[in-house]
Amino acid sequence: MSGSTNIPRVKAPGGGVIPDMLHDEIAGRFADAGVMIFEDVLAEALVAGLHDSYGAAYANYHQDREFADALVVGDKRTMITIAVNGRFNDPELYANPTIFPVIAKLLGDDVILGSFVSVTSLPGSLDQKPHLDMPLLFEAEHVSPELPSYSLTLVIPLVDMNATNGTTAFFPGSHKVIAAEAPDTSPVAPDVPVGSALLFDARIWHGGTPNRSTAPRPVLYNTYQRSWFRDTVNFMSQRPLVMDATEWAKIPEQHRFLFDWARPPQA
Ligand SMILES: O=C(O)CCC(=O)C(=O)O
């Protein structure tokens, strides 16, 4: 196991963006732990608006059953594709000025946004089995811990992630270990309040914790990938990225590269 047993937290000085000179150091700390929390990166009002838009468009998924276009990822827990439109079509979300430079440092400048979804746990959901979101890249597993990151997920809570609503528990450093199951240690289950966000490496062991509240707990899950990498296991029955030509036109030129691979017809 690597030296990391906790989840590093990063806060931009004065609530601004992180100076360029610190990106290498932050990327190094991320590479060691495989998970990192970025504090106070989104205005609470912005997240409240996203929560409203999410509820208006996706409440029909708040049922304990299977859907043709969503994935059950655990007990009362569903992965839902969120269309990049309205409030969700916002560079603060997909190219956040504090977090994105660190993502680009870790994945290279030709990084893409591979999927844009929510994971929503319903009241009464149980612990999710610790897992990796996808199989390791090479069958010769010993190769994997040596590799730099190739897929990172940014979790943006739409309600506070905590022991009541449910959070995601991580085994820091486990992305550098070859194992068929999660480490035999206690995971770290962080509080991630609305306005903060959490980044994790696809190779880290993790699992959602129970939702003990009376309301659904949606979190946005933006997965960034090196341009050559595709997730071949989680999107068998739903599209990873949904965006029509009108929304495409609203993406500022400098961020188009994130979406180019999924460019809609007529865009
Ligand atoms: O619901 C959560 O907090 C974690 C979800 C998760 O890890 C997954 O669906 O892969």
The ligand as an ORCA input file, in Angstrom:
! r2SCAN-3c Opt
* xyz 0 1
  O     -23.047      5.918     -4.510
  C     -21.882      6.142     -4.196
  O     -21.563      6.899     -3.275
  C     -20.771      5.465     -4.939
  C     -21.216      4.902     -6.243
  C     -20.186      4.065     -6.903
  O     -19.104      3.890     -6.439
  C     -20.491      3.420     -8.165
  O     -21.646      3.383     -8.579
  O     -19.553      2.897     -8.792
*
